[in-house]
Amino acid sequence: MTPADLTRPISYASVPTRGTRFMRTFVPYQLLRFTIINVKMLRLLSRAHHTKPRR
């Protein structure tokens, strides 16, 4: 990197904390989040399939 690169907006990106990095790589947590998101999608789809069509 040159000194000119340090003034660009990308240089202001935050660095993840140790806890954030841990949660991003902790497989049980990722599986839990994956399950929660999938359950939410299934609920949304089931509501869409069980509603009566409008006339």
N, C-alpha and C positions, 0 to 999 in steps of 0.2 A: 504494500500500500504506500502510496505517496502521501505527503502532507496535504495535498489538495483533496484527496479522497476523504479525509477525515471531516471535511465540512459538508459533505453531501448528506442528505436526509437519512440515507440508509445507516449511517454511522450512529444514529440516535436510536436504533432498534434496541429494545431492552434484552438483557441476557436473562434466561430463565434461572430461577433460584434452584438450589439443590433439591428442595422438596418437589418443585415442578418437574424437574428432570426425573426424579425418582418415580413420580406418579405416571409419567409418560412411558416409562419402561417397565413398570410393575405389572406383570401379566395378570394376576388375579383382579386388579383394579380395572384393567382394560377389558377383561371378560365381563365384569359386572356392568361397566358402561355400555358395552356392546349389547348385553342382554336387555338392559333398560331401554335403550334406543329401539331395539327390535320389538319389544312389548308395546312401546308407544306407537310404532308403525302399525302393528297388528290391530291395536285398538282403533286407530284411525281408519284403517281399511275395513274393519268389521262394521263400524258405524256407517261407512259409505255404502256397503253392500246391503245393510238392513234397513235403510231409510226408504220410505215410500216415494216413488217418483212423483214429481209435481205434474199436474195436467195443464 
